[in-house]
Amino acid sequence: MFLAAGIALGLLSAPAPKNVIFFVMDGGGYNQYLAASMANDRLGKEVFQGPGWMNSSVSSYCLQMTKEPKKTGEQDPEIVYDPAKAWNEKDNYKWLQSTPTDSGASASAYSTGNKTYKHSLCTSDFGEAQKNINDLYRAAGKSVGVVTSVEWSDATPAAMIAHNLNRDNRVEVSREMVEKSGASVIMGACHPWYDGHGRRREKLGDASWIGEREYLMDGSKAWQDIRIIESREDFEALAKGKLDMMGRSRIVGTVRADAGLQIERDSKDWNKDGKIDGEDRKVAPLNGDPFIKTVPSLGTMALGALNVLSKNEKGFFLMVEGGAVDHAGHYNWGARMVEEAQDFFRAIEAVDGWVKRNGGYENNLIVITSDHETGCVYGPESDKIPFQPIQSAGKGKLPKFRFNSGGHTNVLIPVYAKGPGAEMLKTLSTKRDPVRGTYMDNTDVHRLVASAAK
Ligand SMILES: [Zn+2]
């Protein structure tokens, strides 16, 4: 009798975390993670590879390749991850490149636990809004925040807290995020008054990413219960717990740069063709272009978010996205891809420090993964040698690799976790890949990231 009651109350199962912090490296496959560790000279020694951390792999395939509901709810069998197709040395990466998901479908799988079509934001194949992370956590009385190094209404942050038929409906999506979700923290880039290098524009740029809302472009004015910030000083003050919240409880932070924190900053004429364009960024050395000084780091933004979210004594969910790894992969900008992955790792280190000062890994669960790989990155001769490993060029140097595409791939991606429930990475990884070992599905990762919503 006592035992049955104990089981019913969940007393015998693993304790649930109070807080979940979910890191997503957009476009980060194994080789993006490896490249950053090689450049850091910390192969296998990153903070998330230390004592107490669990790891596994994740399949990221979506329900179907169409960008709208098909109203069948049926899984396209051709795109289901299949090791024999994925590691076929005679295929020239064709299957991997023709069957990938996008950030909308993949982040929706994390947020809802269900697979869906590409471009969906937490909408089913029948066009119905699904309960997402924000719905689950807010129902449990907990706070929710999203932080990214790219546009804050881009698919990954949007899928945590909004619902839409298509991620491209940016104005609707960003308005739902700010005005309807009730999320406590929304932070990212794409300020319409600033260019990619953080210079003030003469004319207003694209404001659709912030819902065409003027109140979000002026830090001096606040709206309802939202504190609006945009300067690096304000992000840093928030990270130190010293920002005047002006009596407001929520925060929307739009960094003063277009597209991302550092991804679109100025480049030198690296290929010496007399003009400066995207081609220079394809051949730039690691950290060769000076960084913009007027934008915060992803880690600073994450610490600021934690200062707001941890005010809720019931607990919280925070998603932190390294979003520009994907952008760099699409453009085949090798150095910027690795720089963005390095900044993502520094954000993990900053949050690991916060966790140790705030209840430790008894209360906090950190989950780190990606949504899909971008760029089909393998070794420098991988056009001739299938799946050739990438090679280190030493500390602070760009590792040797090549892009085999400018799009997403359907490869398995890494996942790491530490904290209550992290052992689910083992129990849920029931399928087997000959190279990566056992793996789980992105819908299984939902179980971990939703585990504090009670
Ligand atoms: Zn992408």
Residues whose N, C-alpha, C, O or C-beta is under 5 A from the ligand:
A	BS01	ZN	D326
